[in-house]
Each structure stands twice: as C-alpha cells, then as structure tokens.
Amino acid sequence: MARILPSSVNADFLKAYGVEGMDNCAPETLTIKVWDRYGTAPKDNADAKAEGEYVAAVVICDGCEKSVELHRERLSA
C-alpha cells in the first residue's frame, strides 16, 4: 500500500534519490507517494525520513502536474 511522504522531507528525498525534471518545482508543491518494501514502513509515531526501503515512488508537482516515476533499481542504489 502506498503512502504520501510529509512535505517537510521532499527536498531531502529529491536530493537523496537524484530526482531530475522537477527543477522548476518548489519542494513544498510536490506530492511524493512511496511504496515501502513489505514491513518496512515507519511506525506511526516515528519521525519522517526521506530515505527508506522503497520499491517504487512517484513525485508529482501539484502546481504544473509534471510527474516522475522511480522504480526499485533507482531507489535501492
């Protein structure tokens, strides 16, 4: 099941995974949806982090509707 990362970690996520194509989009205008590897989602009371054990992610700009898909190979590098 997918979850949306809090906007406070968007800039760190973009940097950690080398996301390109969103240069003109402010990090706070992005929605980042991630799919965690089974059983690796953080507990409800844990601090949000940009990096995790993801199998896929989608970065969507809410302002201009651009999007970038990240697959397992890229997220595990």
C-alpha positions in Angstrom: 0.0 0.0 0.0 1.3 3.5 -0.9 1.8 6.4 1.5 2.5 10.0 1.0 5.6 11.5 2.5 5.3 14.7 4.6 6.2 17.8 2.6 9.0 18.5 5.2 11.2 15.8 3.7 10.5 16.5 0.0 13.8 18.4 -0.7 15.8 15.7 1.1 14.0 12.9 -1.0 14.8 14.7 -4.2 18.5 15.0 -3.3 18.8 11.5 -1.9 17.5 9.8 -5.0 18.8 12.3 -7.6 15.3 13.1 -8.9 15.6 15.1 -12.2 13.0 17.0 -14.2 11.4 18.8 -11.2 14.0 21.7 -11.1 11.3 24.4 -11.6 9.0 23.0 -9.0 9.3 24.1 -5.4 9.7 21.1 -3.0 6.6 22.3 -1.0 4.4 22.0 -4.1 5.3 18.3 -4.6 3.4 15.2 -3.5 5.7 12.2 -3.1 4.0 8.8 -2.9 6.1 5.8 -2.0 5.6 2.1 -1.8 7.5 0.6 1.0 9.1 -2.8 0.9 6.8 -5.2 2.8 7.0 -4.5 6.5 9.4 -1.5 6.3 7.0 1.4 6.7 7.9 3.5 9.8 5.7 3.3 12.9 3.0 6.0 13.3 5.0 7.9 15.9 8.4 7.8 14.2 10.0 10.8 12.7 9.5 11.1 8.9 12.6 10.5 6.8 13.3 11.0 3.1 15.1 7.7 2.7 13.6 4.3 3.2 13.3 0.8 1.7 11.1 1.7 -1.2 10.1 -0.5 -4.1 8.6 2.5 -6.1 7.8 6.2 -5.8 6.0 8.8 -7.8 6.8 12.5 -7.5 4.0 14.8 -8.7 4.1 18.6 -8.9 0.7 20.0 -7.7 1.4 23.3 -9.5 2.3 22.1 -13.0 1.2 18.5 -12.9 4.6 17.1 -14.0 5.5 13.7 -12.6 8.5 11.4 -12.3 8.3 7.7 -11.6 11.1 6.0 -9.6 11.4 2.2 -9.7 13.2 -0.2 -7.4 16.5 -0.2 -9.2 16.9 3.6 -8.7 15.6 3.6 -5.2 18.0 0.9 -4.0 21.1 2.5 -5.5 
